[in-house]
Amino acid sequence: MTGSFSASDINLPEGYGLRHFAEIDSTNDEAKRLAAAGEAGPVWIVAERQTAGRGRRGRAWVSPTGNLMCTLLVRPACSPSKAGELAFVAGLALHEAATHLLPHFPSDKITLKWPNDLLVSGRKASGILLESESDGRSNVSWLAVGIGLNLAHFPTDTPYPATCLGDEGGMVPSVTDALTALAMGFDRWYQRWQNDGFGAIREAWLFRAHGVGGAIVARLADEEIEGIFEGIEPDGALRLRVAGGAVRLVAAGDVFFGRRLQEGRKE
């Protein structure tokens, strides 16, 4: 289904394509279909509404009209572990976009939460979902970088407090402005990643990180770990100083700031 705006409404970096839908099941699923059909990318896929949007760990992603729901299909020609670094690239692009879309908002209130969330005033305003397929050897054949940014709406029944840019800035950014800012930011950080490696991305991400040096709880699939957030490792893993002084490295999980509260809820 064709939507109400086209590529002419969006200023994409040179060399990027755009596919726009008024309604679709999932922009990540469309990226998979395009990749299977031979699309080389890079191409942004944006939908005004998703009927089957999803986040990390198979969670449903609420997709009302007015929010930004998009996926970038790229072929980075790298290993799966290296491709995972692009979640941090996407986080930096989201931070840059939010800073641009909230020009009068205190910049220190726009932060990044490990592994891949944007926080505004300490509340979650975005989500990132990376999906890929192997080329049968050592590299990924393609990578879908799915991004949702709350512009006009946000869910209220989430384990971590959420918000939208419209509530924080007093004016709802347009989807076209948001995608333009995001695409420009992603291209800049993507080139930085390609030219300078993950070390430069890691340093920039940590500068914008929320809660470094403070107490956090990392919720894993089979346990919860409480400790002090010391930063991220050269491979992107969370570094956590636990009781007794030992260090735990967390490759995947959900982070909550503050110490354990009643009934396992976090602050």
JOJO-V973474 format. One line per field, one symbol per residue. ss: DSSP state (@ for helix, = for strand, . for the rest). Layout:
ss=???
This chain:
ss=......@@@.......=====..=..@@@@@@@@@@......=====..=...=.@@@.=.......=======.....@@@@..@@@@@@@@@@@@@@@@.....@@@====...====..==.=========.....==========............=..@@@@@.....@@@@@@@@@@@@@@@@@@@@@@.@@@@@@@@@@.=.....=====....=========.....====.....====...====....@@@...
